[in-house]
Amino acid sequence: MSELAQNKEAPPFTGDLAELPTHAFGNRSLTWWGVIGFMLIEGTAFALAIAAYFFLMSQEQSWRPEPTIPPGLLPGILFTVLILLSEIPNTMAKKAAEAEDVQGVRKILPWICAIGAVLLIIRIFEFRVINVGWSDNSYGSIIWALLVLHTVHVLTDWVDTLVLTALMFTPHGTAGRRFVDVSENSLYWRFVWLSWLPIYVLIYWLPRWFH
């Protein structure tokens, strides 16, 4: 039987796709895969910066060259404690989004925005207590590079959260894809605070331990 005859005999497709979901969460979502890919790329950037830190450290007789004094601890401690605590509302927002609880998302996102603003304010004080200029020596250059790199990620996620918060208070907030956006934004925030932990040790503690 010819291919043309087979095509003529095939019944026409009459299925109704209207009931199929228009969005999905986790690995069923293209957004999820995009966020995972972005985290892999950015994770590589952090890994390269950390490798550069240890390379420069190996070239120095004393890490934190004289007369450089170590960074002040208080802003870094406050930032670290707050960013760890931020995972509580972050998880709540993710669960509310995946339950498509629009009122729950609207209640939580403004708090996350406020936490992000406080973190950025604390970060300003962190730059002030580094006690070394970015161009003073290799130690200062890599310390500044790590802090700037992480600040860019905090700022990026904060702006993204502000936009999502605004959208959730509009008619667009009830669209399924917006809940997916909130869920994946929460996933990315976990990457932001997890990546901070080794950087915190490199900036605040290794210069004290290996001086």
C-alpha positions in Angstrom: 0.0 0.0 0.0 1.4 3.4 -0.9 2.2 6.1 1.6 -0.5 8.3 0.1 -3.1 5.6 0.6 -2.1 5.1 4.2 -2.4 8.8 4.9 -5.9 8.9 3.4 -7.0 6.0 5.5 -5.7 7.5 8.8 -8.4 8.9 10.9 -8.3 12.6 11.6 -7.0 13.8 15.0 -9.9 15.2 16.9 -8.4 15.3 20.5 -9.2 18.3 22.7 -6.1 19.8 24.3 -8.0 22.5 26.2 -7.8 20.5 29.5 -4.1 20.0 29.4 -2.1 22.0 32.0 -0.4 25.2 30.8 2.4 25.1 33.4 4.3 22.7 35.6 6.7 22.7 38.5 10.1 21.2 39.0 11.8 19.3 36.2 8.6 19.3 34.2 9.1 23.0 33.7 11.4 24.7 31.1 11.9 27.5 33.6 13.3 25.0 36.1 15.8 23.7 33.6 16.8 27.3 32.7 17.4 28.1 36.3 19.4 24.9 36.8 21.5 25.8 33.8 22.0 29.4 35.0 23.1 28.1 38.5 25.6 25.7 36.8 27.1 28.6 34.9 27.2 30.9 37.9 28.5 28.1 40.1 31.4 27.7 37.7 32.1 31.5 38.0 32.2 31.2 41.8 34.4 28.1 41.6 36.9 29.9 39.3 37.0 32.9 41.6 37.6 30.6 44.6 40.3 28.8 42.7 41.9 32.2 41.9 41.8 33.0 45.6 43.8 29.9 46.6 46.2 30.4 43.7 47.0 34.0 44.9 47.2 32.8 48.4 49.8 30.2 47.5 51.9 32.9 45.9 52.2 35.0 49.1 54.4 34.3 52.1 51.7 35.8 54.3 48.1 35.9 53.4 46.8 39.3 54.2 50.1 41.2 53.5 51.2 43.7 56.1 50.1 46.3 57.1 46.6 45.1 56.1 44.3 44.3 59.0 41.6 41.6 58.7 38.0 42.5 57.9 35.7 43.6 60.7 33.5 40.6 61.7 30.1 42.2 62.7 28.6 43.1 59.3 29.6 39.7 57.8 28.1 37.8 60.8 24.9 39.8 60.6 24.7 39.2 56.8 25.3 35.5 57.2 22.7 35.0 60.0 20.0 37.0 58.1 20.6 35.3 54.8 20.3 31.9 56.5 17.1 32.9 58.2 15.7 34.2 54.9 15.3 30.6 53.8 12.3 30.3 56.2 10.1 32.7 54.3 11.7 31.6 51.0 10.6 28.0 51.6 7.1 29.3 52.6 6.9 31.3 49.4 7.9 28.2 47.3 5.3 26.0 49.0 2.6 28.6 48.6 3.5 29.0 44.9 3.4 25.3 44.2 0.0 25.1 46.0 -1.1 28.1 43.8 -2.1 30.0 46.9 -2.1 33.5 45.6 -3.0 35.1 49.0 -0.1 33.2 50.6 2.3 34.3 48.0 1.1 37.9 48.3 1.7 37.8 52.1 5.2 36.4 52.0 6.9 38.0 49.0 6.9 41.6 50.5 8.7 40.2 53.5 11.3 38.6 51.3 11.8 41.9 49.4 12.3 43.7 52.8 14.9 41.1 53.8 16.7 41.6 50.6 16.8 45.3 51.1 18.3 44.9 54.6 20.9 42.4 53.2 22.0 45.0 50.7 22.3 47.7 53.3 24.4 45.4 55.5 26.5 44.6 52.4 27.4 48.3 52.1 28.9 48.1 55.6 30.7 44.9 54.6 32.6 46.8 51.9 33.5 49.5 54.5 35.1 47.0 56.9 37.2 45.0 54.4 40.1 47.2 55.4 41.9 46.9 52.0 41.5 48.5 48.6 40.8 46.5 45.5 44.0 47.8 43.9 46.2 47.6 47.0 47.5 44.1 46.4 46.4 40.6 45.2 44.7 39.9 48.5 42.6 43.0 48.2 41.7 42.3 44.6 40.4 38.9 45.2 38.5 39.8 48.3 36.7 42.6 46.5 36.1 40.3 43.5 34.4 37.7 45.6 32.3 40.3 47.5 31.2 42.1 44.3 30.4 38.8 42.5 28.1 37.7 45.3 26.6 41.2 45.7 25.6 41.1 42.0 23.7 37.8 42.6 21.9 39.2 45.7 20.9 42.3 43.8 19.8 40.4 40.8 17.5 38.1 42.8 16.2 41.0 44.8 15.2 42.9 41.7 13.6 39.7 40.3 11.6 39.3 43.5 10.4 42.9 43.4 9.1 42.4 39.9 7.4 39.1 40.9 5.9 40.8 43.9 4.4 43.6 41.8 3.0 41.1 39.3 1.4 39.0 42.0 -0.7 42.0 43.0 -2.0 42.4 39.4 -4.4 40.2 37.4 -1.3 38.5 36.0 -0.7 37.1 39.5 -3.3 34.4 39.1 -1.7 33.0 35.9 -0.2 29.6 36.5 3.2 30.6 35.0 3.6 33.3 37.7 3.5 30.6 40.4 6.2 28.7 38.5 8.3 31.9 38.4 7.9 32.4 42.2 8.8 28.8 42.8 12.0 28.9 40.6 12.9 32.3 42.0 12.9 30.6 45.5 15.1 27.8 44.1 17.6 30.4 42.8 17.7 32.2 46.2 18.9 28.9 47.7 21.8 29.0 45.4 22.6 32.6 46.4 22.8 31.9 50.1 24.5 28.5 49.7 27.2 30.1 47.6 27.8 32.8 50.2 28.9 30.3 52.9 32.3 29.4 51.4 32.9 33.0 50.4 32.2 34.1 53.9 34.9 31.8 55.2 37.4 33.0 52.6 36.8 36.7 53.3 36.5 36.8 57.0 38.3 33.7 58.5 41.1 32.5 56.2 43.0 35.8 56.5 42.9 35.4 60.2 43.9 31.7 60.3 46.7 31.9 57.8 48.3 35.2 58.6 
